[in-house]
Amino acid sequence: ESYPRVVRSQIIDTLMTNFGERIMRPDYGADLIGALFGSIDKLRRDDLAGVIKDRLAYAVPRALIDTVTLGDDPGGEESVLIVNVVYRISSYSDPDTLSIPVVRGGYNNG
């Protein structure tokens, strides 16, 4: 597997891991499900984006995280937020973007 794919996989793994899922590293992950529970206004989105950026920088030191934003689902689904991460694998590389849909308020049962 190529180095850029490894870094991308580590970012996805961190985003999709909630606190407490790793026995030996209970503080690993972005804890998105917990962070996105409840209503989220613009100020809270910006604050959460900063927290997620910090968590990614800690958990994935191979990636240089440029920006993290939380956006609405382009399909109009209100219970889904899109986490957009712009990152680089080195200070000389072009930026890459990763967009992941996350169900707000917990897991979608249906």
N, CA, C and O of each residue as an XYZ file, in Angstrom:
440
protein
N       0.847     -1.182      0.000
C       0.000      0.000      0.000
C       0.892      1.244      0.000
O       1.940      1.267      0.646
N       0.471      2.261     -0.720
C       1.279      3.471     -0.832
C       1.179      4.317      0.434
O       0.198      4.250      1.174
N       2.205      5.103      0.658
C       2.254      5.951      1.848
C       1.054      6.904      1.932
O       0.468      7.030      3.007
N       0.664      7.583      0.837
C      -0.517      8.452      0.915
C      -1.788      7.707      1.323
O      -2.627      8.254      2.040
N      -1.929      6.466      0.870
C      -3.113      5.679      1.254
C      -3.069      5.290      2.727
O      -4.110      5.235      3.383
N      -1.886      5.021      3.248
C      -1.737      4.702      4.670
C      -2.159      5.902      5.513
O      -2.902      5.758      6.483
N      -1.683      7.077      5.139
C      -2.033      8.295      5.885
C      -3.543      8.539      5.821
O      -4.168      8.834      6.839
N      -4.124      8.417      4.634
C      -5.576      8.603      4.482
C      -6.344      7.605      5.343
O      -7.337      7.963      5.976
N      -5.888      6.359      5.368
C      -6.537      5.332      6.189
C      -6.443      5.665      7.670
O      -7.395      5.435      8.416
N      -5.315      6.202      8.105
C      -5.156      6.577      9.507
C      -6.089      7.731      9.879
O      -6.622      7.762     10.988
N      -6.284      8.667      8.972
C      -7.217      9.767      9.232
C      -8.635      9.226      9.367
O      -9.356      9.594     10.293
N      -9.036      8.351      8.443
C     -10.373      7.758      8.509
C     -10.542      6.970      9.795
O     -11.571      7.083     10.461
N      -9.549      6.176     10.149
C      -9.611      5.383     11.374
C      -9.795      6.275     12.599
O     -10.601      5.975     13.480
N      -9.049      7.361     12.647
C      -9.158      8.274     13.783
C     -10.535      8.923     13.832
O     -11.139      9.016     14.901
N     -11.034      9.369     12.688
C     -12.346     10.009     12.651
C     -13.463      9.060     13.071
O     -14.415      9.474     13.732
N     -13.351      7.798     12.695
C     -14.434      6.854     12.949
C     -14.312      6.112     14.279
O     -15.143      5.257     14.585
N     -13.290      6.427     15.068
C     -13.111      5.781     16.364
C     -13.591      6.710     17.473
O     -13.210      7.880     17.524
N     -14.422      6.185     18.350
C     -14.926      6.946     19.491
C     -14.092      6.651     20.721
O     -13.485      5.587     20.837
N     -14.068      7.602     21.634
C     -13.310      7.408     22.867
C     -13.770      6.124     23.564
O     -14.960      5.812     23.604
N     -12.818      5.407     24.097
C     -13.114      4.192     24.838
C     -13.164      2.934     23.988
O     -13.278      1.841     24.543
N     -13.083      3.039     22.670
C     -13.123      1.857     21.807
C     -11.817      1.083     21.831
O     -11.815     -0.125     21.596
N     -10.719      1.745     22.107
C      -9.409      1.099     22.177
C      -9.043      0.915     23.643
O      -8.869      1.893     24.370
N      -8.927     -0.320     24.070
C      -8.694     -0.616     25.485
C      -7.418      0.027     26.002
O      -7.425      0.614     27.084
N      -6.339     -0.066     25.266
C      -5.066      0.467     25.739
C      -4.899      1.962     25.430
O      -3.967      2.597     25.924
N      -5.782      2.509     24.631
C      -5.729      3.942     24.287
C      -7.138      4.531     24.345
O      -7.717      4.848     23.305
N      -7.693      4.678     25.543
C      -9.088      5.125     25.658
C      -9.340      6.536     25.139
O     -10.485      6.887     24.856
N      -8.290      7.357     25.008
C      -8.478      8.718     24.512
C      -8.186      8.842     23.014
O      -8.144      9.951     22.483
N      -7.984      7.709     22.331
C      -7.715      7.713     20.892
C      -9.011      7.947     20.125
O     -10.067      7.460     20.526
N      -8.935      8.674     19.046
C     -10.067      8.869     18.151
C     -10.550     10.300     18.157
O     -10.028     11.150     18.879
N     -11.560     10.553     17.338
C     -12.133     11.891     17.242
C     -13.433     12.013     18.022
O     -13.922     13.121     18.240
N     -14.001     10.880     18.448
C     -15.238     10.864     19.234
C     -16.351     11.659     18.548
O     -17.038     12.455     19.188
N     -16.523     11.438     17.247
C     -17.508     12.202     16.485
C     -18.941     11.972     16.942
O     -19.723     12.918     17.024
N     -19.286     10.750     17.236
C     -20.662     10.466     17.633
C     -21.010     11.255     18.893
O     -22.082     11.855     18.975
N     -20.111     11.255     19.873
C     -20.352     12.025     21.092
C     -20.325     13.517     20.848
O     -21.132     14.254     21.416
N     -19.409     13.972     20.011
C     -19.263     15.403     19.745
C     -20.441     15.969     18.967
O     -20.796     17.135     19.141
N     -21.044     15.166     18.120
C     -22.121     15.657     17.262
C     -23.508     15.366     17.813
O     -24.500     15.534     17.104
N     -23.594     14.932     19.067
C     -24.885     14.636     19.676
C     -25.583     15.944     20.025
O     -24.980     16.823     20.641
N     -26.829     16.077     19.643
C     -27.593     17.280     19.960
C     -27.544     18.303     18.838
O     -27.011     18.050     17.758
N     -28.115     19.464     19.125
C     -28.168     20.510     18.103
C     -26.810     21.199     17.984
O     -26.069     21.331     18.958
N     -26.506     21.635     16.755
C     -25.207     22.232     16.490
C     -25.402     23.496     15.656
O     -25.816     23.441     14.498
N     -25.093     24.631     16.270
C     -25.149     25.885     15.524
C     -23.784     26.178     14.905
O     -22.848     25.398     15.082
N     -23.659     27.279     14.188
C     -22.429     27.631     13.479
C     -21.232     27.740     14.430
O     -20.152     27.238     14.121
N     -21.416     28.389     15.578
C     -20.330     28.557     16.538
C     -19.852     27.205     17.063
O     -18.649     26.964     17.165
N     -20.797     26.327     17.396
C     -20.428     24.988     17.899
C     -19.727     24.183     16.810
O     -18.779     23.455     17.103
N     -20.172     24.297     15.562
C     -19.513     23.595     14.448
C     -18.061     24.027     14.317
O     -17.162     23.199     14.164
N     -17.847     25.343     14.380
C     -16.479     25.856     14.258
C     -15.607     25.368     15.412
O     -14.450     24.997     15.212
N     -16.170     25.371     16.621
C     -15.425     24.898     17.792
C     -15.097     23.415     17.659
O     -13.969     23.003     17.926
N     -16.080     22.608     17.246
C     -15.858     21.172     17.080
C     -14.845     20.885     15.978
O     -14.046     19.956     16.094
N     -14.873     21.675     14.918
C     -13.900     21.492     13.836
C     -12.486     21.700     14.371
O     -11.571     20.964     14.000
N     -12.300     22.686     15.232
C     -10.990     22.925     15.834
C     -10.554     21.783     16.732
O      -9.385     21.399     16.733
N     -11.492     21.241     17.496
C     -11.195     20.101     18.373
C     -10.826     18.878     17.545
O      -9.864     18.179     17.864
N     -11.576     18.618     16.493
C     -11.298     17.474     15.623
C      -9.938     17.635     14.955
O      -9.186     16.668     14.833
N      -9.621     18.851     14.522
C      -8.315     19.110     13.917
C      -7.190     18.804     14.902
O      -6.184     18.200     14.529
N      -7.356     19.215     16.149
C      -6.347     18.935     17.178
C      -6.213     17.431     17.432
O      -5.103     16.922     17.586
N      -7.339     16.727     17.475
C      -7.301     15.281     17.704
C      -6.616     14.556     16.558
O      -5.868     13.604     16.781
N      -6.870     15.005     15.324
C      -6.201     14.400     14.166
C      -4.704     14.677     14.196
O      -3.899     13.790     13.913
N      -4.335     15.892     14.536
C      -2.905     16.233     14.587
C      -2.183     15.374     15.627
O      -1.028     15.000     15.425
N      -2.848     15.063     16.724
C      -2.261     14.223     17.771
C      -2.185     12.762     17.332
O      -1.156     12.108     17.503
N      -3.283     12.255     16.765
C      -3.384     10.823     16.467
C      -2.705     10.430     15.157
O      -2.303      9.277     14.994
N      -2.572     11.364     14.229
C      -1.998     11.062     12.913
C      -0.858     12.048     12.640
O      -1.006     12.953     11.819
N       0.258     11.879     13.314
C       1.354     12.837     13.123
C       1.956     12.806     11.716
O       2.684     13.726     11.343
N       1.668     11.771     10.937
C       2.155     11.697      9.551
C       1.448     12.692      8.638
O       1.959     13.027      7.570
N       0.278     13.163      9.052
C      -0.505     14.086      8.226
C      -0.371     15.501      8.761
O      -0.347     15.721      9.972
N      -0.284     16.445      7.856
C      -0.316     17.858      8.207
C      -1.744     18.325      7.927
O      -2.138     18.469      6.769
N      -2.511     18.560      8.978
C      -3.917     18.914      8.835
C      -4.025     20.411      8.557
O      -3.657     21.231      9.398
N      -4.533     20.762      7.376
C      -4.708     22.173      7.022
C      -5.995     22.727      7.623
O      -5.968     23.700      8.376
N      -7.127     22.100      7.285
C      -8.417     22.573      7.795
C      -9.354     21.402      8.049
O      -9.244     20.343      7.430
N     -10.269     21.621      8.967
C     -11.386     20.709      9.207
C     -12.638     21.572      9.247
O     -12.686     22.567      9.969
N     -13.643     21.197      8.479
C     -14.916     21.904      8.499
C     -16.046     20.894      8.629
O     -15.926     19.746      8.202
N     -17.140     21.338      9.223
C     -18.346     20.527      9.330
C     -19.409     21.180      8.468
O     -19.769     22.337      8.684
N     -19.907     20.447      7.501
C     -20.896     21.005      6.581
C     -22.163     20.186      6.530
O     -22.210     19.052      7.008
N     -23.188     20.772      5.947
C     -24.464     20.082      5.780
C     -24.354     19.057      4.669
O     -23.536     19.192      3.759
N     -25.184     18.036      4.753
C     -25.253     17.012      3.720
C     -25.804     17.636      2.440
O     -26.888     18.220      2.457
N     -25.065     17.520      1.323
C     -25.567     18.108      0.076
C     -26.871     17.474     -0.391
O     -27.597     18.070     -1.187
N     -27.176     16.272      0.093
C     -28.433     15.611     -0.254
C     -29.608     16.109      0.562
O     -30.744     15.694      0.333
N     -29.344     17.003      1.522
C     -30.423     17.586      2.312
C     -30.806     16.801      3.551
O     -31.741     17.187      4.253
N     -30.122     15.727      3.836
C     -30.428     14.922      5.023
C     -29.995     15.694      6.270
O     -28.803     15.915      6.483
N     -30.972     16.107      7.101
C     -30.665     16.942      8.262
C     -29.899     16.214      9.346
O     -29.186     16.851     10.122
N     -30.021     14.910      9.424
C     -29.349     14.162     10.491
C     -27.904     13.810     10.142
O     -27.219     13.152     10.926
N     -27.437     14.246      8.966
C     -26.085     13.921      8.524
C     -25.261     15.200      8.381
O     -25.699     16.173      7.767
N     -24.068     15.179      8.956
C     -23.093     16.245      8.743
C     -21.919     15.666      7.978
O     -21.588     14.489      8.125
N     -21.299     16.491      7.168
C     -20.133     16.069      6.413
C     -18.898     16.658      7.086
O     -18.795     17.873      7.262
N     -17.964     15.788      7.461
C     -16.690     16.221      8.022
C     -15.705     16.283      6.861
O     -15.397     15.268      6.236
N     -15.219     17.479      6.586
C     -14.261     17.702      5.502
C     -12.888     17.974      6.107
O     -12.732     18.873      6.934
N     -11.894     17.190      5.688
C     -10.530     17.347      6.178
C      -9.620     17.621      4.976
O      -9.571     16.836      4.029
N      -8.909     18.737      5.032
C      -7.899     19.041      4.023
C      -6.553     18.825      4.696
O      -6.261     19.414      5.737
N      -5.733     17.967      4.083
C      -4.464     17.585      4.700
C      -3.393     17.401      3.640
O      -3.678     17.342      2.444
N      -2.167     17.312      4.102
C      -1.006     17.046      3.244
C      -0.188     15.935      3.894
O      -0.219     15.754      5.112
N       0.539     15.201      3.071
C       1.410     14.172      3.635
C       2.824     14.691      3.857
O       3.645     14.025      4.487
N       3.104     15.888      3.336
C       4.360     16.583      3.622
C       4.144     18.057      3.327
O       3.169     18.423      2.670
N       5.033     18.893      3.801
C       4.870     20.324      3.567
C       5.043     20.687      2.094
O       4.701     21.797      1.685
N       5.568     19.761      1.297
C       5.788     20.010     -0.131
C       4.727     19.374     -1.021
O       4.723     19.602     -2.231
N       3.841     18.592     -0.450
C       2.842     17.901     -1.269
C       1.607     18.769     -1.484
O       1.347     19.706     -0.728
N       0.860     18.442     -2.520
C      -0.405     19.119     -2.772
C      -1.419     18.676     -1.723
O      -1.347     17.549     -1.232
N      -2.357     19.546     -1.375
C      -3.369     19.154     -0.392
C      -4.322     18.110     -0.959
O      -4.596     18.079     -2.159
N      -4.814     17.269     -0.084
C      -5.820     16.272     -0.435
C      -7.029     16.529      0.460
O      -6.883     17.041      1.570
N      -8.213     16.176     -0.015
C      -9.435     16.399      0.753
C     -10.133     15.075      1.002
O     -10.246     14.230      0.115
N     -10.593     14.921      2.223
C     -11.349     13.739      2.631
C     -12.680     14.222      3.190
O     -12.703     15.077      4.076
N     -13.785     13.690      2.686
C     -15.118     14.053      3.170
C     -15.816     12.807      3.665
O     -15.945     11.819      2.942
N     -16.269     12.866      4.922
C     -16.922     11.702      5.532
C     -18.273     12.113      6.099
O     -18.353     13.045      6.898
N     -19.347     11.416      5.686
C     -20.665     11.705      6.287
C     -20.768     11.039      7.664
O     -20.360      9.893      7.858
N     -21.325     11.793      8.605
C     -21.494     11.288      9.968
C     -22.936     11.547     10.391
O     -23.453     12.652     10.226
N     -23.581     10.511     10.941
C     -24.947     10.647     11.419
C     -24.925     11.379     12.750
O     -24.266     10.940     13.693
N     -25.643     12.496     12.832
C     -25.723     13.270     14.074
C     -26.604     12.570     15.087
O     -27.573     11.900     14.727
N     -26.264     12.729     16.351
C     -27.106     12.237     17.428
C     -26.999     10.746     17.651
O     -27.868     10.163     18.301
N     -25.972     10.114     17.139
C     -25.790      8.691     17.361
C     -25.962      7.901     16.081
O     -26.030      8.460     14.986
N     -26.029      6.613     16.237
C     -26.111      5.743     15.077
C     -27.531      5.734     14.515
O     -28.508      5.838     15.257
N     -27.625      5.609     13.196
C     -28.914      5.570     12.521
C     -29.405      4.122     12.506
O     -28.777      3.242     11.916
N     -30.533      3.899     13.164
C     -31.088      2.541     13.228
C     -32.088      2.268     12.119
O     -32.702      1.203     12.068
N     -32.240      3.214     11.256
C     -33.161      2.854     10.330
C     -33.741      3.363      9.232
O     -34.581      2.707      8.617
